[in-house]
């Protein structure tokens, strides 16, 4: 399958002990702080919620991101809502 003329990479999420998350298929990092990370992936926008979150690995060229911290939730956005990051996060 292709998106925007580029081959779509497979997506894989690996969560180890709710402390280390690795995501492949990442196209862009929209925002990140200690409570949330917003990733644009080839399967939609992925929001990682938690505490003390830190980006440990960022390879957008390779499509891989690693997040360390206390992961509480992984949410996919079905459709882009109006408003900014906070409106979507709190929506």
C-alpha positions in Angstrom: 0.0 0.0 0.0 1.2 3.5 -0.7 0.4 6.9 0.8 1.5 10.2 -0.9 3.4 8.2 -3.5 5.7 6.6 -0.9 5.5 2.9 0.1 3.8 2.6 3.5 6.0 1.0 6.2 4.4 -1.6 8.5 3.7 -0.3 12.0 4.7 -2.1 15.2 4.2 -1.1 18.8 6.2 -2.8 21.5 5.5 -1.9 25.2 7.8 -3.3 27.8 6.6 -3.2 31.4 4.6 0.0 30.7 8.0 1.8 30.9 9.4 1.6 27.4 7.4 2.0 24.2 8.9 1.5 20.7 6.8 2.6 17.7 7.7 2.0 14.0 5.9 3.6 11.0 6.3 7.1 12.5 6.1 9.9 9.9 6.4 12.9 12.3 6.4 13.9 15.9 3.9 16.7 16.4 4.6 17.4 20.1 5.9 15.9 23.3 6.1 16.7 26.9 6.2 14.7 30.2 2.5 13.8 30.0 1.9 13.2 26.3 3.5 12.4 23.0 1.7 13.0 19.7 3.0 10.9 16.8 1.8 11.0 13.1 2.1 7.4 12.0 1.1 5.6 8.8 -2.0 4.3 10.7 -3.1 7.6 12.0 -2.3 10.0 14.8 -1.1 8.1 17.9 -1.3 9.8 21.3 0.8 8.3 24.1 -0.4 9.5 27.6 1.5 9.0 30.8 3.9 10.5 33.3 7.6 11.4 33.1 7.6 10.6 29.3 10.9 11.2 27.5 11.8 10.6 23.8 14.8 8.3 24.0 15.1 7.5 20.3 13.9 9.5 17.3 14.6 8.3 13.8 11.9 9.8 11.7 13.9 8.9 8.5 13.8 5.3 9.7 10.3 5.7 11.1 11.1 4.7 14.7 10.5 6.4 18.0 11.2 5.1 21.5 9.5 6.6 24.6 10.5 6.0 28.2 8.4 6.8 31.2 5.1 5.6 32.8 2.8 4.8 29.9 -0.9 5.0 30.9 -2.7 5.0 27.5 -2.2 4.6 23.8 -4.9 6.3 21.7 -5.4 6.5 17.9 -7.3 9.5 16.5 -9.9 8.4 14.0 -10.3 11.8 12.4 -8.6 15.2 12.8 -10.6 17.3 15.2 -10.6 21.1 15.0 -8.4 22.9 17.4 -4.9 22.4 18.6 -3.1 19.7 20.5 -4.8 20.4 23.8 -8.2 20.4 22.3 -7.6 16.9 20.9 -5.9 15.6 24.0 -8.6 16.8 26.3 -11.4 16.5 23.8 
